Amino acid sequence: MTRPDACPDSGDFLRLFLDDVPLIDTRAPVEFERGAFPTSVSLPLMTNEERAQVGTCYKQQGQAAAIELGRALVDSEKQARRTAAWVAFAAQHPQGYLYCWRGGLRSQICQEWMREAGCDYPRIGGGYKALRRFLIDEFERICRGRPLLIVGGRTGCNKTALIESQATAVDLEALAHHRGSAFGRRPGGQPTQLSFENGVAVAMLKAEQQAIRTGCPILLEDESRLIGRCALPPGLSQAMGRAPVVLVEASLEQRVEHSFRNYILIKLEEWQHQLGEEAGFEAFAEDLTRSLYRVRKRLGGVRYKAISTQLQTALAAHRRGEPELHRELIRLLLVEYYDPMYDYQLSKRRELVVFQGDQQAVREYLSQLNNLNIKEQSC
């Protein structure tokens, strides 16, 4: 099986990321787990244990001895099985590529074994290291030179809906797999820091292409430095801190309802989908309890104890099929915890606010901004 375009090994990294080209990551699983790209799949040449043995041999005896050991560890049966997995991936994704750490020996071996199996599949020049370096350089360039616009607003005003509706937006919370607040943890965990950074960089590249076409800034939701345990890269955090801000306004009742739906009803559905009805509810209850505990210092001892008791009462009612008590708890947290913190943070950036209004007004503002820039480009 030969690629129709007979495409050579690739150095066109921009196209790979903009087109979501499928990638075979032939590094060991432990390397993939530390950091990977959004469209990459782990199909390693060697297991973690095999890689460790070969690496030790390389340091002690040199490359030739390491290659010989690798061939002994990956016998003909393992070779056939692993090659079959690569060939199957190539058949499903004929436009893809393979890579290893630096585009060296491991990816060459994979490519040769695939070729012997009748599949001519290209690899990435420079491997993961070169792809990562490209993303870092492009990401820093965008943060330095591309206009940004920040969507801010109090907790619960549904800023995410605006982000999801805009072509030039980057959804940082989706990339971090976290809702962005103390109660924002989601089932399944978060990506590693390196994978998060790779995902953000790719999303920024795609948003930049849309921004170039429309003349609009890249849109980002206002976030603190940490989204769960994923940290915003310093260059992006600094650029966001300097960028103009659009504020979304909503009534307290609207914010309570939005938070109730997302942080109670949908969160419970997510946990139960992953773990089952009973275990899912237990995980959901533990999630809320731990989240409240994490903000106890900001709440103060007396207030934390009262709210904690209220939470356990709401969870007990929820177990009986009555989730409504969570609404009062949410209202209390919004007014006594989130709003004061938000007001303080906004006071330091008030001069950056360029527009504020409800969801519809902000959407219209963004639409007018888009139309204005398109008209200016056509003149």
Phi and psi in degrees as a GROMACS rama.xvg file:
@    title "Ramachandran Plot"
@    xaxis  label "Phi"
@    yaxis  label "Psi"
@TYPE xy
-115.502  141.64  THR-2
-62.1112  136.258  ARG-3
-57.3517  -36.0238  PRO-4
-89.2575  -0.429881  ASP-5
47.1001  43.1179  ALA-6
-65.697  130.175  CYS-7
-74.6104  172.233  PRO-8
-54.9699  138.105  ASP-9
-94.0412  141.762  SER-10
-123.967  3.13002  GLY-11
-86.9085  76.4002  ASP-12
-67.6776  -34.8558  PHE-13
-59.8053  -47.0857  LEU-14
-62.4115  -39.1825  ARG-15
-56.8457  -43.6173  LEU-16
-81.5237  -39.4727  PHE-17
-66.6938  -33.5316  LEU-18
-94.1549  5.83053  ASP-19
51.6935  48.1487  ASP-20
-68.4586  128.637  VAL-21
-65.1465  140.615  PRO-22
-130.769  137.006  LEU-23
-93.8105  119.168  ILE-24
-95.5742  110.682  ASP-25
-94.1512  4.96177  THR-26
-67.3611  167.301  ARG-27
-65.2122  154.049  ALA-28
-52.9336  -38.6487  PRO-29
-63.7824  -33.2834  VAL-30
-71.0383  -42.0836  GLU-31
-62.5633  -40.7847  PHE-32
-66.8628  -29.4279  GLU-33
-67.9681  -36.7711  ARG-34
-174.45  133.415  GLY-35
-145.279  179.485  ALA-36
-105.406  158.251  PHE-37
-56.4521  -33.3625  PRO-38
-105.677  12.7043  THR-39
-91.379  150.462  SER-40
-126.986  136.936  VAL-41
-82.2889  110.305  SER-42
-133.099  80.3488  LEU-43
-74.902  151.04  PRO-44
-70.8756  -40.4433  LEU-45
-130.727  152.464  MET-46
-72.5332  172.253  THR-47
-59.8488  -42.3646  ASN-48
-66.9066  -42.8323  GLU-49
-63.5054  -42.4473  GLU-50
-62.312  -42.0666  ARG-51
-62.6262  -43.5325  ALA-52
-64.1089  -43.5545  GLN-53
-66.321  -39.0739  VAL-54
-63.5592  -41.3428  GLY-55
-64.0115  -42.4575  THR-56
-63.2152  -39.82  CYS-57
-61.1103  -44.1849  TYR-58
-66.5491  -36.6345  LYS-59
-88.1633  -33.6806  GLN-60
-126.068  -7.56107  GLN-61
99.8512  176.248  GLY-62
-65.9059  -44.2646  GLN-63
-59.4576  -44.9457  ALA-64
-66.3455  -36.9188  ALA-65
-65.2682  -41.6253  ALA-66
-63.2959  -42.5811  ILE-67
-62.6675  -42.3049  GLU-68
-64.8568  -41.6702  LEU-69
-58.7161  -41.9554  GLY-70
-64.8609  -35.1979  ARG-71
-70.5673  -38.779  ALA-72
-71.6888  -40.7574  LEU-73
-97.2297  85.3678  VAL-74
-72.6735  -179.098  ASP-75
-61.7399  -36.0075  SER-76
-66.9493  -45.6133  GLU-77
-63.7028  -41.4707  LYS-78
-58.7709  -45.9738  GLN-79
-63.0962  -42.0405  ALA-80
-66.991  -43.8579  ARG-81
-71.9629  -37.6617  ARG-82
-64.0093  -39.3988  THR-83
-60.9442  -37.4165  ALA-84
-66.4987  -40.9978  ALA-85
-66.1198  -43.4477  TRP-86
-64.8269  -39.125  VAL-87
-63.3304  -41.3846  ALA-88
-62.4321  -43.5803  PHE-89
-63.4161  -37.0488  ALA-90
-66.3432  -35.2719  ALA-91
-79.5515  -29.4943  GLN-92
-130.312  72.2716  HIS-93
-64.2471  -17.2496  PRO-94
-88.916  2.42675  GLN-95
-84.6028  -174.581  GLY-96
-142.876  166.708  TYR-97
-122.504  157.892  LEU-98
-154.609  161.106  TYR-99
-124.516  -151.29  CYS-100
-69.3175  -50.3196  TRP-101
-126.972  20.0488  ARG-102
69.9488  28.2051  GLY-103
-103.738  -129.81  GLY-104
-62.8851  -43.1336  LEU-105
-62.8477  -45.9038  ARG-106
-69.8182  -30.4838  SER-107
-63.9716  -43.6479  GLN-108
-62.9829  -45.1946  ILE-109
-58.7505  -44.2405  CYS-110
-63.2699  -41.4458  GLN-111
-66.0275  -43.4647  GLU-112
-65.0335  -37.9233  TRP-113
-65.969  -40.3197  MET-114
-63.9438  -40.015  ARG-115
-62.6364  -27.8818  GLU-116
-87.593  6.14468  ALA-117
89.5974  15.7765  GLY-118
-123.072  113.13  CYS-119
-94.9216  104.24  ASP-120
-125.155  130.248  TYR-121
-81.4098  164.441  PRO-122
-126.358  169.051  ARG-123
-89.2204  121.548  ILE-124
-65.0285  122.71  GLY-125
92.4349  -14.2019  GLY-126
64.0369  -159.119  GLY-127
-57.115  -40.4508  TYR-128
-60.6605  -42.8669  LYS-129
-70.3536  -39.6542  ALA-130
-62.7904  -44.2857  LEU-131
-62.8212  -43.1166  ARG-132
-62.6767  -40.6644  ARG-133
-60.1314  -46.8964  PHE-134
-63.0366  -42.4482  LEU-135
-60.8772  -46.737  ILE-136
-64.0352  -44.4273  ASP-137
-67.5055  -39.6083  GLU-138
-62.4882  -46.186  PHE-139
-64.505  -37.3227  GLU-140
-62.7388  -44.8104  ARG-141
-63.1493  -44.4713  ILE-142
-62.634  -34.1628  CYS-143
-76.4172  -38.2273  ARG-144
-117.639  -12.9489  GLY-145
-98.3357  128.385  ARG-146
-59.7162  138.403  PRO-147
-117.5  154.727  LEU-148
-134.861  128.514  LEU-149
-102.332  132.404  ILE-150
-98.0766  112.264  VAL-151
-113.624  -179.609  GLY-152
148.321  162.603  GLY-153
-64.7781  157.642  ARG-154
-56.3878  129.831  THR-155
96.0377  1.6904  GLY-156
-88.0696  8.33938  CYS-157
64.075  49.5144  ASN-158
-64.5966  -31.5742  LYS-159
-61.0036  -35.0821  THR-160
-61.0349  -38.8881  ALA-161
-66.1795  -44.0553  LEU-162
-58.7961  -45.1526  ILE-163
-66.5323  -21.1862  GLU-164
-92.4698  -4.75292  SER-165
-106.82  132.086  GLN-166
-66.2199  -29.5601  ALA-167
-95.8963  14.2652  THR-168
-90.683  152.549  ALA-169
-120.508  119.852  VAL-170
-90.6725  91.8429  ASP-171
-65.5996  -36.0593  LEU-172
-67.3787  -38.6615  GLU-173
-64.0932  -40.9221  ALA-174
-66.9118  -32.7765  LEU-175
-86.027  -6.58561  ALA-176
49.9834  55.219  HIS-177
-160.572  144.367  HIS-178
-84.0215  0.430023  ARG-179
89.0591  0.638205  GLY-180
-121.735  179.819  SER-181
-59.6301  -25.38  ALA-182
-103.608  19.2473  PHE-183
-90.6626  3.28834  GLY-184
-58.8388  143.506  ARG-185
-126.159  150.957  ARG-186
-59.0123  148.416  PRO-187
97.4807  -11.7313  GLY-188
77.452  -178.027  GLY-189
-111.273  159.812  GLN-190
-68.2866  161.986  PRO-191
-64.5078  163.956  THR-192
-59.8578  -42.0342  GLN-193
-65.6531  -42.536  LEU-194
-65.3571  -38.766  SER-195
-61.2804  -47.0373  PHE-196
-61.7177  -41.5518  GLU-197
-62.1087  -44.191  ASN-198
-63.3264  -41.8804  GLY-199
-63.9703  -43.41  VAL-200
-62.3525  -43.2871  ALA-201
-63.5387  -43.3958  VAL-202
-62.9281  -37.4165  ALA-203
-66.9746  -38.0938  MET-204
-61.2095  -43.8576  LEU-205
-67.6009  -41.5787  LYS-206
-64.3427  -35.7049  ALA-207
-62.955  -38.7504  GLU-208
-61.8919  -41.6507  GLN-209
-66.2663  -39.3913  GLN-210
-64.8263  -37.435  ALA-211
-64.0348  -40.7694  ILE-212
-69.3716  -35.8817  ARG-213
-99.8839  -18.2582  THR-214
79.0422  8.21235  GLY-215
-91.5454  158.887  CYS-216
-73.807  163.887  PRO-217
-76.9218  132.061  ILE-218
-100.62  132.059  LEU-219
-137.95  143.209  LEU-220
-75.7081  141.219  GLU-221
-62.1429  121.836  ASP-222
-133.631  152.6  GLU-223
-76.8068  179.137  SER-224
-62.3679  -33.5045  ARG-225
-109.761  131.978  LEU-226
-111.377  95.5546  ILE-227
66.7917  -123.467  GLY-228
-102.892  2.73345  ARG-229
-87.1814  124.422  CYS-230
-96.4668  133.676  ALA-231
-63.2962  135.796  LEU-232
-56.3756  140.338  PRO-233
-52.9046  -41.1913  PRO-234
-61.2375  -39.0441  GLY-235
-72.4889  -43.0325  LEU-236
-58.8185  -42.4043  SER-237
-67.3296  -42.199  GLN-238
-64.4061  -39.0378  ALA-239
-65.4703  -35.9528  MET-240
-66.7893  -21.7466  GLY-241
-96.3254  -12.6355  ARG-242
-79.7713  152.885  ALA-243
-63.7791  155.528  PRO-244
-125.014  136.279  VAL-245
-109.299  127.164  VAL-246
-102.289  130.183  LEU-247
-94.8917  128.083  VAL-248
-108.227  145.752  GLU-249
-153.953  152.524  ALA-250
-70.6423  161.595  SER-251
-59.1844  -41.887  LEU-252
-64.7432  -39.6919  GLU-253
-62.3984  -40.7571  GLN-254
-69.2302  -37.3001  ARG-255
-62.7315  -45.7794  VAL-256
-64.4321  -42.3015  GLU-257
-63.3542  -44.7492  HIS-258
-66.473  -39.5382  SER-259
-60.048  -44.4634  PHE-260
-66.5679  -44.6062  ARG-261
-82.0559  -43.061  ASN-262
-92.5975  -10.9373  TYR-263
-116.318  -66.5726  ILE-264
-66.8893  -52.5218  LEU-265
-69.6292  -39.699  ILE-266
-59.658  -43.4791  LYS-267
-63.3148  -42.3402  LEU-268
-58.6059  -41.7655  GLU-269
-63.7017  -45.1251  GLU-270
-64.7756  -41.4469  TRP-271
-72.0159  -31.6392  GLN-272
-62.9037  -35.9755  HIS-273
-82.6676  -38.3785  GLN-274
-115.324  -9.64125  LEU-275
99.1918  168.613  GLY-276
-63.1799  -54.3519  GLU-277
-73.662  -50.5205  GLU-278
-63.1592  -34.2903  ALA-279
-64.3439  -40.7317  GLY-280
-66.8775  -39.7539  PHE-281
-60.2769  -44.1963  GLU-282
-65.7683  -39.5672  ALA-283
-60.6479  -46.9289  PHE-284
-64.22  -41.5425  ALA-285
-66.2509  -38.0824  GLU-286
-58.6427  -50.8159  ASP-287
-63.634  -41.6424  LEU-288
-63.4998  -44.7462  THR-289
-68.3852  -37.054  ARG-290
-62.4292  -43.6162  SER-291
-63.7667  -39.5822  LEU-292
-61.3129  -35.7068  TYR-293
-66.0717  -22.1427  ARG-294
-106.139  16.1852  VAL-295
-61.4829  -35.241  ARG-296
-67.129  -38.9039  LYS-297
-69.5845  -33.0193  ARG-298
-75.0943  -31.8684  LEU-299
90.6007  150.934  GLY-300
-59.3503  -47.9667  GLY-301
-65.8072  -45.9127  VAL-302
-68.576  -37.9052  ARG-303
-61.7453  -43.5217  TYR-304
-62.4497  -41.3677  LYS-305
-66.8235  -43.4851  ALA-306
-68.9295  -36.553  ILE-307
-61.874  -42.5157  SER-308
-62.9873  -40.2221  THR-309
-64.6111  -38.1298  GLN-310
-63.6176  -45.0475  LEU-311
-64.6465  -35.1319  GLN-312
-65.0148  -42.7899  THR-313
-64.9132  -38.9442  ALA-314
-67.5411  -38.371  LEU-315
-63.0786  -41.5444  ALA-316
-67.4692  -36.6664  ALA-317
-63.4651  -38.1749  HIS-318
-59.3547  -30.368  ARG-319
-86.5929  6.33242  ARG-320
89.0773  18.8439  GLY-321
-124.745  84.3662  GLU-322
-81.3717  -1.94992  PRO-323
-62.5775  -27.1644  GLU-324
-63.3084  -20.357  LEU-325
-63.2061  -27.7208  HIS-326
-60.0488  -44.3974  ARG-327
-66.8783  -36.7004  GLU-328
-64.1552  -43.1506  LEU-329
-61.9388  -44.7886  ILE-330
-58.3962  -42.9636  ARG-331
-62.8977  -44.6843  LEU-332
-66.2822  -39.0722  LEU-333
-61.7965  -47.6944  LEU-334
-73.5521  -41.0412  VAL-335
-97.0338  -17.9573  GLU-336
-117.702  -59.4462  TYR-337
-71.6798  -45.2599  TYR-338
-63.4583  -46.0917  ASP-339
-59.8596  -39.3905  PRO-340
-65.5006  -41.8173  MET-341
-63.95  -44.0073  TYR-342
-60.8712  -39.1927  ASP-343
-65.6015  -46.3973  TYR-344
-64.2932  -39.9898  GLN-345
-67.6138  -33.2226  LEU-346
-59.7302  -26.518  SER-347
-84.271  -7.96902  LYS-348
-131.214  14.31  ARG-349
-55.5916  -34.7558  ARG-350
-68.899  -13.3461  GLU-351
-88.9412  -8.36745  LEU-352
-73.3997  122.498  VAL-353
-106.929  -16.2203  VAL-354
-163.704  148.428  PHE-355
-149.23  145.25  GLN-356
175.822  -179.139  GLY-357
-74.7047  179.99  ASP-358
-51.6595  -49.2424  GLN-359
-64.7973  -42.1365  GLN-360
-64.0923  -41.1118  ALA-361
-67.8008  -40.092  VAL-362
-60.4959  -42.6687  ARG-363
-64.9113  -40.0511  GLU-364
-60.3711  -46.979  TYR-365
-65.064  -37.7823  LEU-366
-64.721  -43.6011  SER-367
-63.8827  -38.7755  GLN-368
-62.324  -41.7567  LEU-369
-65.1512  -48.0691  ASN-370
-63.1294  -38.5642  ASN-371
-62.9707  -44.2066  LEU-372
-67.5513  -36.589  ASN-373
-64.5089  -42.1318  ILE-374
-64.2182  -41.2163  LYS-375
-63.4989  -37.2317  GLU-376
-68.4603  -31.6765  GLN-377
-82.5557  -13.4465  SER-378
